[in-house]
Every structure is written in C-alpha cells, then in structure tokens.
Amino acid sequence: MTFFGIKYKQQISATGNGNPLSVKIWESVEMLTNNNKLESNPAKNWSVVSATIPASKLYPLGMKTIIPASRFGNREGKLYAEFLKDQYTPMAGTTNYKLVNGRDMRGEAIEVLFENDDDKKVLVSHIKINSVESKS
C-alpha cells in the first residue's frame, strides 16, 4: 500500500480470546478478504508475522509462532492456514526446527499479526482464529 508516495506493508492484528478462562490449543486461522486468490508472488499474499500467547505460570516465556505466506491455502472460499509450533519450546534445535517439531500453541488468549505487501487496497471482512479446549 502506498501512502504519500511511501510504500508500506498492510498489517492487521486480531485477538483470540473466546471462553477466556479456559486454556486452548490454537490450531489455525481463516481470513475472508475482497481478494482470496493466492498470488504467484508470496509477498502479495497474507502471512502471520507473529502469533503470541502471553506468559503464564506454565509457560513463563509465553509462546510465539508464525505462518509463512506459502502455508496459506484456499478453503471453502477463505484463506486458511494452520499455526506452526511454539518457537520458544525448551528443546535443542534451531528456531525453524522448533517451529516444525515444538509444542502446540497453548494458552487462554492469542494475538495474531497478519501482513502482506500488496499494492492494491485489501478489505478484510472476516478473521477467525480456531482453537480447541485443552484437556491437559
């Protein structure tokens, strides 16, 4: 998006906090926009540059993950992607290793920052952050 001749990435933030007292496993996101086609240039597609869960007694560092644009697909007319794993998982390995093999994103609430680098105006009409109640 260009504003007074300066190009900016488009960003939108959403918070998932349904049933705020229960711990949830955050599974995926859905997004409905005025253009749900996946572009050949990944930068013009939406990505999640940060999905964070606040620190708690069980997870003193909180949790953090991402969803690269390449992981988004079209599901029933909406953009859809599953969260990668927690990059703060206490295990040996690189951040990329932890994003694939780490623990599930688990907490009462999650803050998700979406981003794209499209030149066109994009209208977002729906964001859904999917979760299931944690049984542990």
C-alpha positions in Angstrom: 0.0 0.0 0.0 1.4 3.4 -0.9 0.7 6.4 1.3 2.0 9.8 0.2 4.5 8.1 -2.1 5.9 5.8 0.6 5.2 2.1 0.3 4.0 0.3 3.4 3.1 -3.3 4.2 -0.5 -3.8 5.1 -1.0 -5.2 8.6 -3.9 -6.1 10.7 -4.0 -7.6 14.3 -6.6 -9.9 15.7 -7.0 -11.3 19.2 -8.4 -14.8 20.0 -10.0 -14.9 23.5 -13.2 -17.0 23.3 -14.0 -18.5 26.7 -11.3 -16.5 28.3 -10.8 -18.7 31.4 -10.1 -21.9 29.6 -6.8 -22.9 28.1 -7.0 -23.6 24.4 -4.8 -25.2 21.8 -4.7 -22.6 18.9 -4.9 -24.5 15.7 -5.5 -22.3 12.6 -6.7 -19.0 11.1 -9.2 -18.2 8.5 -9.5 -14.9 6.6 -12.1 -13.6 4.2 -11.0 -10.6 2.1 -12.1 -8.9 -1.2 -9.4 -11.0 -2.9 -8.9 -14.5 -1.7 -6.9 -15.6 -4.7 -3.4 -16.8 -3.9 -0.9 -14.7 -5.9 2.2 -16.2 -7.6 4.3 -13.6 -5.7 4.2 -14.8 -2.0 4.8 -11.2 -0.6 1.4 -10.2 -2.0 -0.3 -13.0 0.0 -1.1 -12.7 3.7 1.2 -14.2 6.3 1.3 -14.2 10.0 4.5 -12.5 11.1 3.8 -13.0 14.8 1.3 -15.0 16.8 2.0 -14.6 20.6 0.5 -16.1 23.7 1.2 -14.1 27.0 3.5 -15.6 29.6 1.8 -17.8 32.3 2.9 -19.9 35.3 3.2 -23.0 33.0 4.9 -21.1 30.2 7.0 -18.2 31.7 8.3 -17.1 28.3 4.9 -17.2 26.7 4.7 -18.7 23.2 5.3 -17.4 19.7 4.9 -18.7 16.2 4.5 -17.6 12.6 2.7 -18.7 9.5 4.6 -18.1 6.2 2.5 -17.0 3.2 3.4 -20.3 1.5 1.3 -22.1 4.2 -1.9 -20.4 3.3 -4.4 -22.1 1.0 -7.9 -21.5 -0.1 -10.5 -23.5 1.9 -14.2 -23.0 1.0 -13.6 -19.5 -0.4 -11.5 -18.3 2.6 -7.8 -18.1 3.2 -6.8 -20.8 5.7 -3.6 -21.9 7.4 -2.5 -23.9 10.4 -0.3 -22.4 13.1 3.3 -23.7 13.3 4.6 -24.9 16.7 6.0 -22.7 19.5 9.4 -21.3 18.7 10.2 -21.0 22.4 9.8 -24.8 23.0 12.6 -25.7 25.5 14.4 -28.2 23.3 17.6 -28.4 21.3 17.5 -27.1 17.8 17.1 -24.0 15.7 14.0 -21.8 15.6 13.0 -23.4 12.3 13.3 -26.9 13.9 11.2 -25.8 16.9 8.5 -24.3 14.5 8.0 -27.7 13.0 8.7 -30.0 16.0 7.9 -27.9 19.1 4.9 -27.9 21.3 1.4 -26.8 20.3 0.4 -23.2 20.8 -1.5 -23.3 24.1 -3.0 -20.6 26.2 -6.0 -18.6 27.2 -5.6 -15.9 24.5 -3.6 -15.2 21.4 -2.6 -12.1 19.5 -2.1 -12.6 15.7 -0.4 -10.1 13.4 -1.2 -10.5 9.7 0.8 -8.8 7.0 1.0 -8.5 3.2 2.9 -6.4 0.7 0.2 -6.0 -2.0 0.0 -2.7 -3.9 -3.8 -3.0 -4.0 -6.3 -2.0 -1.4 -7.4 -5.1 0.5 -10.6 -5.2 2.5 -10.7 -7.8 5.3 -14.3 -8.7 6.3 -13.7 -11.8 8.5 -10.9 -13.3 10.6 -11.4 -16.4 12.6 -8.8 -17.9 15.0 -9.7 -21.6 15.5 -9.0 -23.5 18.7 -10.0 -26.5 20.8 -10.2 -26.7 24.5 -7.0 -28.1 26.1 -7.5 -31.3 28.0 -4.2 -31.2 29.9 
